[in-house]
Amino acid sequence: MKNIIKSSILILSMLASTLIFAQDNKANNIDNSNIALQGYSPVSYLDLGIAQKGVKEHKSEYNKVIYYFTSAEQKATFDGNPKKYLPQYGGFCAFGVYAGAKFRPDPNKFIVKGGKYFLYLYNLELDAQQLWLAENNHGKLVSTANKNWKKLKKTYN
């Protein structure tokens, strides 16, 4: 009987951790290695206003998601306040979230505003950053995107 209880507890623990991990995959734009932002540094976006590719020698894990940085100093900055440096909408395209969908952004297309950074899809047919800027109403777009994100972060792409 004790073995059955122990086995049941172990199985439930494994199931719970799998569900928690699955939630991370839904709410974060990560690759199969759990690397966020396609390896770009969240500190570079917010503190420097530029997109810089991080390196694996300077990485941190926060909520099972891995972030890369350009230097040990950036890593320390992130580690001191990780929530400040998390991308909006889990790193998905802000305009896509505003429109009700999740799209992988181009890591070089972003806006920093109000102490946060927003990433955007860019390809030959669509420049979501320009669509966002053309609306000329950041507050309204963010408000709608925030409402949509409450549902979208629980769904797969």
ABEGO torsion letter per residue (X at the ends): XAAAAAAAAAAAAAAAAAAAAAAAAAABBBBAAGBBGGGBBAAAAAAAGBBBBBBAABBBBBGGBBBBBABAAAAAAAAABAAAABBBGGGBBAAAAAAGBBBBBBAABBBBBGGBBBBBBBBAABBAAAAAAAAGBAAAAAAAAAAAAAAAAABBX
